[in-house]
Amino acid sequence: MDPVIVVGGGPVGLTLSLALAAQGVPSVVLDEGPGTEEPRPARTVVLREDTADLVGRLGCRELDRAGLRWSGWRSMRRKQLVRNVPLNGGGGDADEVPLTGLLPAPLHVTQHALSAALRAAADKEPLVQRVPLSRIDTLEQDPDGITVHTRKPGSTWWRGSYLVGCDGARSTVRKLLDIRFPGRTAVERHAVAALRAELPWPDEAVLHRQPPWRTGGAEVSARPLPDGVWRLDWLLPPRGELVTPEALITRIRDTLAGWCGETPAYELLDTGVHTLHHRLARRWRKQRAFLAGDAAHLLGAVGTQGLDEGIRDAENLAWKLAHAWHHGPAEHLLDSYQAERRAAVASRLRAADQSLPILRGGGGLRTLVPGAARGHDTLLSDGHLGCGALGAPPSYSHSPLAPPHTEAHAVVGTPSGAPVADVMVTAPDGTTVRLRERLGQGHPLVVLVAPGTGVWDRRHWQTAGVMPRLTDAVAALPGATELLVTESYPGASAHTVLLVRPDGHLVAAFGGVRPAELLTAARAALGGAPREEREPVEPGDGGDEHDAGREPEPRARVHADGTAGLH
């Protein structure tokens, strides 16, 4: 079968290609650029716990050395400290034992370091082929696959089973597919500087609202990187203010003096102006072509993280493409990518748009969020710390892959559709690992909660209690499913059984071994009945409600020269 074509060699495209390779699917990464990236210390990304773990599993385990996990979060307003939040695993030690009750520390890393780590991992992976200087200009689809043409100097035709456009905000793939990209322009603007200096809060991220010096503006943040480097961001008016080098130097000196009492010695490494837009593609799938990352969505205001969402796009889509690649047409499963991820990002955008008037316009919090009692600083911190509607990992509670009557199985602390807790589990080979270490291998997981198993030899408890019956039930599930055992899980009693998707979201939890319900839930999670029980289905459009039931085009070629600009 033909490889998957990934258009775009940035972090999202490389993550997708590596995630596909981990599940035995070859890919060709067509990168418009030269395959390298200029070091820009002021261009950084913040990876949440789940996305940082995913990148680590895909071969970038040394990324913690290139980035920094914050030890705490400090929120200030005028001259007062409003919040001081210690973070779990901060200070850069990736092996630190987690502390109960603390928020996980995000990983702050320069984008060029992240891209370099992903490229290095891709170059070691035989199933990933990177092709630089390959800008596509033609795309055609048919019922059996997809073909694209790349311009000179590497002018050629490429054939793939599926195609994913990870080619950024000005996506050529999106234009060739004639997909609209509505939204808002210049939602926020920030002046940015990367510098090396000693600040009063080593390894802590700082958000200072209404700082008491003249050039502080409405908000300034400082986020640490390794080796004493900091990224500073000043919130600018949406339009009108020209940031000259002289004005930026004045901001830097005033800010450092405001925090340190006087301007300390510093080394300026990089500067820039960062403009944030909010846009959402109308469709994320058109027959065999998909959009992911900035090609599908733009966000980033009030602390939301666009690259985080792009990496989650890649994780969500990879296992579904892998299933279709290995087992044949799976239209309902592939359609669920748009249904789940577009809804999750749309919810994040709505939360940001609702928060902007509160946080930037000076209106009272209760006027737009009825019944809310949280302060502005807490609300703004959510996006940066991965909490609430602005930052928490997505839950696919209304997924088309949800089995029937999942609400009847609320026997654990994790709702159906939410990411599972990262508990320690015993793997089939007898080793004890984190649950996340078993994700991304292309098959669901079944986890049995069995207190006390840790003190017994595996050969004894494998044949005791409910294990033989559960083993038979798992063997009857469609496809390969891995059976794991854990001593405990939040909110679960003994003999609770969890069914977990390949991307770590809970399908359902059962109070005991229920083979028939487990089978129904597993079939639903894989897009319906097993392949041999389905009627053959032609590749669908995967569009919105206006395209439901539409027959796929028999063959369509679209040329870039004939398309309009960004819609």
C-alpha positions as CSV (number, residue, x, y, z in Angstrom):
1,M,0.0,0.0,0.0
2,D,1.2,3.5,-0.7
3,P,2.7,5.6,2.1
4,V,0.9,8.5,3.7
5,I,2.0,11.9,2.3
6,V,2.6,14.5,4.9
7,V,2.9,18.0,3.5
8,G,5.0,20.2,5.9
9,G,8.2,19.4,7.8
10,G,7.5,21.4,10.9
11,P,6.8,20.0,14.4
12,V,3.3,18.8,13.6
13,G,4.2,17.1,10.3
14,L,7.2,15.4,11.9
15,T,5.2,14.3,14.9
16,L,2.6,12.8,12.6
17,S,5.1,11.0,10.5
18,L,6.8,9.5,13.6
19,A,3.5,8.5,15.2
20,L,2.6,6.7,11.9
21,A,5.9,5.0,11.9
22,A,5.4,3.8,15.5
23,Q,2.3,2.0,14.2
24,G,4.0,0.5,11.1
25,V,2.8,3.0,8.5
26,P,5.4,4.6,6.1
27,S,5.2,8.3,5.2
28,V,6.8,10.8,2.9
29,V,7.3,14.3,4.4
30,L,7.2,16.9,1.6
31,D,8.9,20.0,3.1
32,E,8.7,23.3,1.3
33,G,11.8,24.5,3.1
34,P,15.4,23.3,3.1
35,G,14.8,20.9,6.0
36,T,16.6,23.0,8.6
37,E,15.5,25.9,10.8
38,E,17.3,29.1,11.8
39,P,17.9,29.3,15.5
40,R,15.5,31.9,17.0
41,P,15.7,32.0,20.8
42,A,12.6,34.3,20.9
43,R,10.5,31.6,19.1
44,T,9.5,29.2,21.8
45,V,6.8,26.7,22.5
46,V,5.2,25.4,25.7
47,L,4.3,21.7,25.7
48,R,1.8,20.4,28.2
49,E,2.5,17.1,30.1
50,D,0.7,14.9,27.6
51,T,2.2,16.5,24.4
52,A,5.7,16.5,25.9
53,D,5.3,12.8,26.8
54,L,4.1,12.0,23.2
55,V,7.2,13.8,21.7
56,G,9.4,11.9,24.1
57,R,7.9,8.5,23.2
58,L,8.5,9.3,19.5
59,G,12.3,9.4,20.0
60,C,12.9,12.9,21.5
61,R,13.6,11.8,25.1
62,E,16.5,14.2,25.3
63,L,14.3,17.2,24.7
64,D,14.1,17.9,28.4
65,R,17.8,18.9,28.2
66,A,17.0,21.5,25.5
67,G,14.1,22.9,27.4
68,L,13.1,23.7,31.0
69,R,10.2,22.6,33.2
70,W,9.1,25.5,35.3
71,S,9.3,25.0,39.1
72,G,6.4,27.4,39.7
73,W,4.0,30.0,38.3
74,R,4.0,33.6,39.8
75,S,1.2,35.9,39.1
76,M,1.5,39.6,40.0
77,R,-0.7,42.7,39.7
78,R,0.8,46.2,40.1
79,K,3.1,45.8,43.1
80,Q,1.4,42.8,44.7
81,L,1.9,39.0,44.4
82,V,-1.5,37.5,43.5
83,R,-0.7,33.8,43.1
84,N,2.4,31.6,43.6
85,V,1.7,28.1,42.3
86,P,4.4,25.3,42.7
87,L,4.5,22.9,39.8
88,N,5.0,19.2,39.7
89,G,8.4,18.1,38.3
90,G,9.7,21.6,37.7
91,G,13.2,22.8,37.6
92,G,14.3,20.7,34.6
93,D,14.5,17.3,36.3
94,A,12.5,14.9,34.1
95,D,13.0,12.0,36.6
96,E,11.7,13.8,39.6
97,V,9.0,11.8,41.5
98,P,5.6,13.4,41.0
99,L,3.9,15.0,44.0
100,T,0.3,14.5,44.5
101,G,-2.0,17.5,44.1
102,L,0.4,19.7,42.2
103,L,-0.2,20.9,38.6
104,P,2.2,19.3,36.1
105,A,5.1,21.5,34.9
106,P,4.9,22.3,31.2
107,L,8.1,22.0,29.1
108,H,9.3,25.3,27.7
109,V,11.7,24.9,24.7
110,T,12.8,26.8,21.6
111,Q,10.9,25.8,18.5
112,H,14.2,25.2,16.6
113,A,15.3,22.8,19.3
114,L,12.0,20.9,19.1
115,S,12.1,20.8,15.3
116,A,15.8,19.6,15.3
117,A,15.0,16.8,17.8
118,L,12.0,15.6,15.7
119,R,14.1,15.8,12.5
120,A,16.8,13.7,14.1
121,A,14.3,11.1,15.2
122,A,12.7,11.0,11.7
123,D,16.1,10.6,10.1
124,K,16.7,7.5,12.2
125,E,13.3,6.0,11.3
126,P,13.3,3.9,8.1
127,L,9.5,4.3,7.6
128,V,9.9,8.1,7.3
129,Q,11.2,9.7,4.1
130,R,12.0,13.5,4.4
131,V,12.1,15.4,1.1
132,P,13.1,19.1,1.4
133,L,12.5,21.8,-1.2
134,S,9.3,20.1,-2.2
135,R,6.4,22.6,-2.7
136,I,3.2,21.0,-4.0
137,D,1.3,22.7,-6.8
138,T,-1.2,20.0,-7.9
139,L,-3.4,17.6,-6.0
140,E,-5.6,14.9,-7.4
141,Q,-7.8,12.3,-5.6
142,D,-9.4,9.0,-6.7
143,P,-11.1,6.2,-4.8
144,D,-7.8,4.3,-4.3
145,G,-5.4,7.1,-3.3
146,I,-4.1,10.6,-3.7
147,T,-1.4,12.1,-6.0
148,V,0.5,15.4,-5.8
149,H,3.0,17.1,-7.9
150,T,5.9,19.1,-6.5
151,R,7.6,22.1,-8.3
152,K,11.2,22.4,-9.3
153,P,14.0,21.8,-8.3
154,G,12.5,18.5,-7.2
155,S,9.7,18.4,-9.8
156,T,8.0,15.0,-9.6
157,W,4.7,13.2,-8.9
158,W,4.1,11.5,-5.6
159,R,1.5,8.8,-4.9
160,G,0.0,8.2,-1.4
161,S,-2.8,6.4,0.3
162,Y,-3.8,9.5,2.3
163,L,-2.5,13.0,2.6
164,V,-2.3,15.3,5.6
165,G,-1.6,19.1,5.1
166,C,0.6,20.2,8.0
167,D,1.9,23.2,6.0
168,G,1.0,26.1,8.3
169,A,-1.2,29.1,8.3
170,R,-0.8,29.8,4.6
171,S,-1.4,26.1,3.8
172,T,-1.2,25.2,0.1
173,V,-3.1,22.0,0.8
174,R,-6.0,23.9,2.2
175,K,-6.1,26.2,-0.8
176,L,-5.9,23.3,-3.2
177,L,-8.8,21.6,-1.4
178,D,-10.8,24.9,-1.6
179,I,-11.5,24.9,2.2
180,R,-12.4,28.2,3.8
181,F,-10.4,29.5,6.8
182,P,-12.6,32.1,8.5
183,G,-11.7,33.9,11.7
184,R,-10.3,37.0,13.3
185,T,-7.0,38.8,12.5
186,A,-4.6,40.3,15.0
187,V,-6.5,39.2,18.1
188,E,-3.4,40.0,20.2
189,R,0.1,41.4,19.5
190,H,3.2,40.9,21.7
191,A,6.7,42.4,21.6
192,V,9.1,39.6,22.3
193,A,12.7,39.4,23.5
194,A,15.0,36.6,24.5
195,L,17.8,37.5,26.8
196,R,20.2,36.1,29.3
197,A,20.0,37.6,32.8
198,E,19.5,36.8,36.4
199,L,15.9,37.4,37.6
200,P,14.6,37.1,41.2
201,W,12.7,33.9,40.4
202,P,14.9,31.1,39.0
203,D,13.0,28.6,37.0
204,E,9.6,30.2,37.7
205,A,7.4,31.7,35.0
206,V,6.0,35.2,35.9
207,L,2.9,37.0,34.6
208,H,2.8,40.6,35.7
209,R,-0.4,42.6,35.0
210,Q,-0.5,46.4,35.1
211,P,3.2,46.7,36.1
212,P,3.9,50.0,37.9
213,W,6.5,51.3,35.4
214,R,5.7,53.6,32.4
215,T,6.6,51.2,29.6
216,G,5.2,48.0,31.1
217,G,1.9,48.2,29.3
218,A,-1.1,46.1,30.3
219,E,0.9,42.9,30.8
220,V,4.4,41.5,30.7
221,S,5.4,37.9,31.2
222,A,8.8,36.2,31.7
223,R,9.2,32.5,31.0
224,P,12.6,30.8,31.7
225,L,14.7,28.6,29.4
226,P,17.9,26.7,30.2
227,D,21.2,28.5,30.8
228,G,19.7,31.6,32.4
229,V,17.8,32.6,29.2
230,W,14.3,34.2,29.5
231,R,11.6,34.9,27.0
232,L,9.8,38.2,27.8
233,D,6.5,39.2,26.2
234,W,4.8,42.6,26.4
235,L,1.2,42.8,25.4
236,L,0.7,45.5,22.8
237,P,-2.5,47.3,21.7
238,P,-4.1,45.3,18.9
239,R,-3.1,47.9,16.3
240,G,-1.2,51.1,15.9
241,E,1.9,50.9,18.0
242,L,5.1,50.6,16.1
243,V,7.8,48.8,18.1
244,T,11.2,50.3,17.2
245,P,14.5,48.8,18.4
246,E,15.0,51.8,20.7
247,A,11.5,51.4,22.2
248,L,12.1,47.7,22.8
249,I,15.4,48.3,24.5
250,T,13.6,50.9,26.8
251,R,11.0,48.3,27.6
252,I,13.6,45.7,28.5
253,R,15.6,48.0,30.7
254,D,12.5,49.3,32.5
255,T,11.1,45.8,33.0
256,L,14.4,44.4,34.4
257,A,14.7,47.4,36.7
258,G,11.1,47.1,37.9
259,W,11.7,43.5,38.9
260,C,15.3,43.7,40.2
261,G,15.4,47.2,41.6
262,E,17.9,48.3,39.0
263,T,18.7,47.1,35.5
264,P,21.1,44.1,35.8
265,A,23.6,43.0,33.3
266,Y,21.9,41.2,30.4
267,E,22.7,39.7,27.0
268,L,20.0,40.4,24.3
269,L,19.7,37.3,22.1
270,D,16.7,37.8,19.9
271,T,13.7,40.1,19.4
272,G,10.4,40.2,17.4
273,V,6.8,41.1,17.3
274,H,4.3,38.2,17.5
275,T,0.8,38.7,16.1
276,L,-1.9,36.2,17.1
277,H,-4.8,35.3,14.9
278,H,-7.9,33.1,15.6
279,R,-9.0,31.0,12.6
280,L,-10.7,27.7,12.1
281,A,-10.9,25.7,8.9
282,R,-14.5,24.9,7.8
283,R,-13.5,21.3,7.1
284,W,-10.6,19.2,8.3
285,R,-11.2,16.3,5.9
286,K,-12.0,16.1,2.2
287,Q,-12.0,12.5,0.9
288,R,-8.4,11.2,1.5
289,A,-7.0,14.6,2.4
290,F,-6.8,16.0,5.9
291,L,-5.6,19.2,7.6
292,A,-3.7,19.5,10.9
293,G,-1.9,22.1,13.0
294,D,-1.9,25.7,11.8
295,A,-3.3,24.6,8.4
296,A,-6.5,23.7,10.3
297,H,-6.6,26.3,13.1
298,L,-4.8,29.3,14.6
299,L,-5.0,30.2,18.2
300,G,-2.8,31.5,21.0
301,A,-4.4,34.4,22.8
302,V,-4.6,34.5,26.6
303,G,-2.1,31.7,27.0
304,T,-3.7,29.0,24.7
305,Q,-1.0,27.0,22.9
306,G,-1.5,26.4,19.2
307,L,1.4,24.0,18.7
308,D,0.1,21.9,21.6
309,E,-3.2,21.5,19.7
310,G,-1.4,20.7,16.5
311,I,0.5,17.8,18.2
312,R,-2.8,16.6,19.6
313,D,-4.2,16.7,16.0
314,A,-1.3,14.4,14.9
315,E,-1.8,12.0,17.8
316,N,-5.6,11.7,17.2
317,L,-5.2,11.2,13.4
318,A,-2.2,8.9,13.4
319,W,-3.9,5.9,15.0
320,K,-7.0,6.3,12.8
321,L,-4.9,6.5,9.6
322,A,-2.9,3.5,10.8
323,H,-6.0,1.5,11.3
324,A,-7.3,2.3,7.9
325,W,-3.9,1.7,6.3
326,H,-3.6,-1.8,7.9
327,H,-7.2,-2.9,7.8
328,G,-8.9,-1.2,4.9
329,P,-11.6,1.5,4.6
330,A,-12.7,2.9,7.9
331,E,-14.8,6.0,6.9
332,H,-16.6,6.4,10.2
333,L,-13.3,6.2,12.1
334,L,-11.6,8.7,9.8
335,D,-14.6,11.1,10.0
336,S,-14.2,11.1,13.8
337,Y,-10.9,13.0,13.4
338,Q,-12.7,16.1,12.3
339,A,-15.6,15.6,14.7
340,E,-13.3,15.3,17.7
341,R,-10.5,17.6,17.0
342,R,-12.4,20.5,15.3
343,A,-14.9,20.5,18.2
344,A,-12.1,20.6,20.8
345,V,-10.3,23.5,19.1
346,A,-13.5,25.3,18.5
347,S,-14.3,25.1,22.2
348,R,-10.8,26.4,23.0
349,L,-11.3,29.3,20.6
350,R,-14.7,30.1,22.1
351,A,-13.3,30.2,25.6
352,A,-10.5,32.5,24.5
353,D,-12.9,34.8,22.6
354,Q,-15.2,35.0,25.7
355,S,-12.2,35.7,28.0
356,L,-10.7,38.5,25.9
357,P,-13.3,41.2,26.7
358,I,-13.0,40.3,30.4
359,L,-9.2,40.3,30.5
360,R,-8.4,43.0,28.0
361,G,-11.5,45.2,27.9
362,G,-11.8,46.0,31.6
363,G,-15.4,44.6,32.0
364,G,-16.5,42.8,35.1
365,L,-16.1,39.1,35.2
366,R,-19.6,38.4,36.1
367,T,-21.0,40.3,33.2
368,L,-19.9,37.7,30.7
369,V,-19.5,34.6,32.8
370,P,-22.7,34.3,35.0
371,G,-22.1,32.8,38.4
372,A,-18.3,32.7,38.0
373,A,-16.3,33.8,41.1
374,R,-12.8,33.4,39.8
375,G,-10.6,36.5,39.5
376,H,-9.1,37.7,36.3
377,D,-5.6,36.5,37.2
378,T,-6.8,33.0,37.9
379,L,-8.7,32.9,34.6
380,L,-5.6,34.2,32.7
381,S,-3.3,31.7,34.4
382,D,-5.5,28.8,33.2
383,G,-4.2,29.0,29.6
384,H,-0.6,29.1,30.6
385,L,-0.9,26.3,33.2
386,G,-3.1,23.9,31.3
387,C,-6.3,24.3,33.3
388,G,-9.9,25.0,32.6
389,A,-11.5,25.7,29.2
390,L,-8.4,27.7,28.1
391,G,-5.8,25.0,28.8
392,A,-7.0,21.6,30.0
393,P,-6.4,18.6,27.7
394,P,-9.5,17.9,25.5
395,S,-12.2,15.4,26.3
396,Y,-14.1,13.7,23.5
397,S,-17.2,13.0,25.5
398,H,-19.5,13.5,22.5
399,S,-17.3,11.6,20.1
400,P,-19.0,9.5,17.3
401,L,-16.8,6.7,18.5
402,A,-18.3,6.6,22.0
403,P,-20.1,3.4,22.8
404,P,-23.8,3.4,23.7
405,H,-24.7,4.0,27.3
406,T,-21.2,5.0,28.5
407,E,-22.8,7.2,31.2
408,A,-23.9,4.0,32.9
409,H,-20.3,3.0,33.4
410,A,-19.1,6.0,35.5
411,V,-17.1,3.7,37.9
412,V,-13.8,5.7,37.8
413,G,-12.8,9.3,38.3
414,T,-12.1,9.8,34.6
415,P,-15.2,10.6,32.4
416,S,-15.6,8.7,29.2
417,G,-13.7,10.5,26.4
418,A,-11.2,12.2,28.8
419,P,-7.5,11.3,28.9
420,V,-6.7,8.5,31.3
421,A,-4.6,9.0,34.5
422,D,-1.0,8.0,34.0
423,V,-0.9,5.2,36.5
424,M,1.8,2.5,36.8
425,V,0.8,-0.7,35.0
426,T,2.3,-4.2,34.6
427,A,2.9,-4.9,30.9
428,P,2.6,-8.4,29.3
429,D,6.3,-9.0,29.6
430,G,6.1,-8.5,33.4
431,T,7.7,-5.1,33.5
432,T,6.2,-2.1,35.3
433,V,5.8,1.0,33.3
434,R,3.7,4.2,33.1
435,L,0.4,3.7,31.3
436,R,1.4,6.4,28.8
437,E,4.4,4.3,27.7
438,R,2.0,1.8,26.2
439,L,0.1,4.4,24.1
440,G,0.6,5.1,20.4
441,Q,1.1,1.6,19.2
442,G,-2.0,1.4,17.1
443,H,-4.1,-0.8,19.4
444,P,-6.5,-0.3,22.3
445,L,-5.6,-1.1,25.8
446,V,-7.6,-2.9,28.5
447,V,-6.5,-2.1,32.1
448,L,-7.6,-4.2,35.0
449,V,-7.6,-2.6,38.5
450,A,-6.3,-5.4,40.8
451,P,-5.0,-4.3,44.2
452,G,-2.3,-6.5,45.6
453,T,-0.9,-7.9,42.3
454,G,2.4,-6.1,42.8
455,V,3.4,-8.4,45.7
456,W,2.7,-11.6,43.8
457,D,4.7,-13.2,41.0
458,R,3.0,-12.6,37.7
459,R,2.6,-16.3,36.9
460,H,0.4,-16.7,40.0
461,W,-2.1,-13.9,39.4
462,Q,-2.3,-14.4,35.7
463,T,-4.4,-17.5,36.3
464,A,-6.2,-16.3,39.4
465,G,-9.4,-14.4,40.1
466,V,-11.0,-12.7,37.1
467,M,-7.9,-12.8,34.9
468,P,-8.7,-15.9,32.9
469,R,-12.2,-14.6,32.0
470,L,-10.8,-11.2,31.2
471,T,-8.1,-12.7,29.1
472,D,-10.7,-14.6,27.0
473,A,-12.8,-11.5,26.7
474,V,-9.8,-9.4,25.4
475,A,-8.8,-12.2,22.9
476,A,-12.3,-11.9,21.4
477,L,-12.0,-8.1,20.7
478,P,-11.5,-6.9,17.2
479,G,-7.8,-6.5,16.3
480,A,-4.9,-6.7,18.7
481,T,-5.7,-5.4,22.2
482,E,-3.1,-5.3,25.1
483,L,-4.1,-6.3,28.6
484,L,-2.5,-4.4,31.4
485,V,-2.9,-4.6,35.2
486,T,-2.6,-1.7,37.7
487,E,-2.6,-1.7,41.5
488,S,-5.0,1.3,41.6
489,Y,-6.7,3.9,39.5
490,P,-8.4,7.1,40.8
491,G,-12.0,6.5,41.8
492,A,-11.9,2.8,40.8
493,S,-12.6,-0.2,43.0
494,A,-11.1,-3.7,42.6
495,H,-11.8,-5.6,39.4
496,T,-12.7,-2.4,37.5
497,V,-11.9,-2.8,33.8
498,L,-10.9,0.2,31.6
499,L,-11.0,0.3,27.8
500,V,-8.5,2.9,26.5
501,R,-8.0,4.2,23.0
502,P,-4.6,4.1,21.3
503,D,-4.3,7.9,22.0
504,G,-5.0,7.5,25.7
505,H,-8.6,8.6,25.9
506,L,-11.0,6.5,28.0
507,V,-13.6,4.6,25.9
508,A,-15.5,3.1,28.9
509,A,-15.0,1.6,32.3
510,F,-16.9,-1.4,33.7
511,G,-17.4,-2.6,37.2
512,G,-16.1,-6.1,36.6
513,V,-15.6,-8.3,33.6
514,R,-18.4,-7.8,31.1
515,P,-17.4,-9.5,27.8
516,A,-20.4,-8.4,25.7
517,E,-20.3,-4.8,26.8
518,L,-16.5,-4.7,26.4
519,L,-16.8,-6.0,22.8
520,T,-19.5,-3.5,21.9
521,A,-17.4,-0.6,23.3
522,A,-14.3,-1.8,21.4
523,R,-16.1,-2.1,18.1
524,A,-17.5,1.4,18.6
525,A,-14.1,2.8,19.4
526,L,-12.7,1.4,16.1
527,G,-15.4,3.0,14.1
528,G,-18.1,0.3,14.1
529,A,-18.3,-3.4,13.4
530,P,-15.2,-5.2,12.3
531,R,-14.3,-5.0,8.7
532,E,-15.7,-8.4,7.7
533,E,-19.1,-7.3,9.0
534,R,-19.3,-4.1,7.1
535,E,-20.5,-3.3,3.6
536,P,-17.7,-1.9,1.4
537,V,-17.6,1.9,1.7
538,E,-16.1,4.3,-0.8
539,P,-13.9,7.1,0.7
540,G,-16.2,9.9,1.9
541,D,-15.8,13.6,1.9
542,G,-15.8,13.9,5.7
543,G,-17.4,17.3,5.3
544,D,-19.8,19.3,7.5
545,E,-23.5,18.8,7.7
546,H,-24.0,20.4,4.3
547,D,-22.0,17.6,2.7
548,A,-23.6,14.7,4.4
549,G,-24.5,11.9,2.0
550,R,-22.6,13.5,-0.9
551,E,-20.9,11.1,-3.2
552,P,-17.1,11.4,-3.6
553,E,-15.9,13.0,-6.8
554,P,-14.6,10.3,-9.2
555,R,-11.4,12.2,-10.0
556,A,-10.5,15.8,-9.4
557,R,-7.4,17.8,-10.2
558,V,-6.9,21.3,-8.7
559,H,-4.0,23.6,-9.7
560,A,-2.6,26.1,-7.3
561,D,-2.5,28.8,-9.9
562,G,-6.2,28.7,-10.3
563,T,-7.1,29.1,-6.7
564,A,-8.0,32.3,-4.9
565,G,-6.1,33.6,-1.9
566,L,-6.7,32.7,1.8
567,H,-10.5,32.6,2.3
